[in-house]
Amino acid sequence: MGLFSQVCVGAHAQTLAQPAGPVVRMAQAVSPDDVPPPRKRPQTRLRVTPYYTPDGVYPRYNPGPDAVRECNAAYVQEFRPSGTVIVPHMSCYWRRG
């Protein structure tokens, strides 16, 4: 019991040694100059360059030196919300000449 009372008395003596006044801590305002700017990664830019100059022909391929273009034209029916209409339709392909 005597040992326990010495521990309690020692702890009580330490609390009495601390200053009894209230401790006031003030926060300091941070100026905008002190905050580092957020790091942003630059956008990745891709350079797209075509292998050929576009001339309106799609798909683009080389049919060969003696190729001939065959085209078939016909009138076909198209069903539209305003009614059925007849329109010209052309389909072309390359063949060896």
Backbone torsions as a table, in degrees:
resi	resn	phi	psi	omega
1	MET	NA	-36.1	179.6
2	GLY	-66.6	-33.9	178.6
3	LEU	-68.1	-40.9	179.9
4	PHE	-65.8	-36.7	-179.0
5	SER	-70.1	-31.0	178.2
6	GLN	-70.2	-37.7	178.5
7	VAL	-65.1	-43.3	-179.8
8	CYS	-67.5	-38.5	179.6
9	VAL	-67.8	-37.0	178.4
10	GLY	-66.1	-40.1	178.7
11	ALA	-68.5	-36.5	179.4
12	HIS	-69.0	-34.3	179.0
13	ALA	-68.7	-34.6	179.0
14	GLN	-69.3	-37.1	179.3
15	THR	-70.2	-29.5	177.9
16	LEU	-75.3	-26.0	-178.5
17	ALA	-73.6	-21.1	-179.9
18	GLN	-75.4	151.3	179.9
19	PRO	-65.3	140.2	-176.1
20	ALA	-85.6	-14.5	-177.1
21	GLY	-71.7	152.8	178.5
22	PRO	-68.1	141.5	179.4
23	VAL	-96.1	122.8	-179.1
24	VAL	-110.5	122.3	176.7
25	ARG	-115.9	130.8	-178.6
26	MET	-108.5	136.0	176.8
27	ALA	-80.6	141.0	178.3
28	GLN	-95.2	137.3	178.1
29	ALA	-72.9	139.1	-180.0
30	VAL	-95.1	124.8	179.0
31	SER	-79.5	154.8	-179.9
32	PRO	-61.8	-20.9	-179.8
33	ASP	-74.7	-24.3	-177.5
34	ASP	-80.8	-22.3	-176.7
35	VAL	-84.6	126.1	178.1
36	PRO	-70.0	144.6	-179.8
37	PRO	-68.2	149.4	178.7
38	PRO	-65.7	138.9	-178.8
39	ARG	-81.1	127.2	178.2
40	LYS	-118.7	137.4	176.4
41	ARG	-83.9	137.5	177.0
42	PRO	-66.9	147.2	-179.9
43	GLN	-66.4	141.0	177.9
44	THR	-76.8	127.1	179.9
45	ARG	-109.3	132.3	178.2
46	LEU	-107.9	131.9	176.9
47	ARG	-96.9	120.3	-179.5
48	VAL	-108.9	118.8	177.9
49	THR	-125.4	125.8	179.0
50	PRO	-71.6	152.2	177.8
51	TYR	-77.1	-11.7	-176.7
52	TYR	-141.7	167.5	174.5
53	THR	-89.6	124.5	-177.0
54	PRO	-64.0	131.0	179.6
55	ASP	-126.5	12.7	176.5
56	GLY	92.5	-2.6	179.8
57	VAL	-97.9	121.6	179.9
58	TYR	-136.1	134.0	-2.3
59	PRO	-76.0	152.1	-175.8
60	ARG	-95.1	122.2	174.5
61	TYR	-157.9	165.0	-178.8
62	ASN	-97.9	109.8	-177.1
63	PRO	-77.6	-10.8	179.1
64	GLY	118.8	167.5	-175.0
65	PRO	-72.3	-28.1	-175.8
66	ASP	-114.0	31.5	-177.2
67	ALA	-80.5	150.4	178.3
68	VAL	-126.3	138.0	179.1
69	ARG	-92.5	123.9	179.0
70	GLU	-106.4	129.7	179.6
71	CYS	-125.1	139.6	176.0
72	ASN	-119.5	130.4	179.4
73	ALA	-120.3	140.6	179.2
74	ALA	-155.7	164.2	173.3
75	TYR	-98.0	132.3	-179.7
76	VAL	-127.9	156.7	177.7
77	GLN	-86.4	138.3	172.5
78	GLU	-123.6	132.7	-179.4
79	PHE	-95.9	111.7	-177.5
80	ARG	-116.3	163.3	178.9
81	PRO	-60.0	-29.1	-180.0
82	SER	-81.1	-13.3	179.7
83	GLY	139.5	173.9	-179.8
84	THR	-78.1	133.4	178.2
85	VAL	-128.9	158.5	176.7
86	ILE	-109.0	125.1	-176.8
87	VAL	-130.0	152.7	176.6
88	PRO	-74.6	144.0	179.4
89	HIS	-135.1	130.3	-179.5
90	MET	-125.1	134.4	175.0
91	SER	-128.1	134.2	-177.2
92	CYS	-126.2	154.0	176.0
93	TYR	-151.7	163.8	178.5
94	TRP	-101.1	141.9	173.9
95	ARG	-136.7	157.1	179.1
96	ARG	-69.5	138.0	-175.5
97	GLY	-96.2	NA	NA
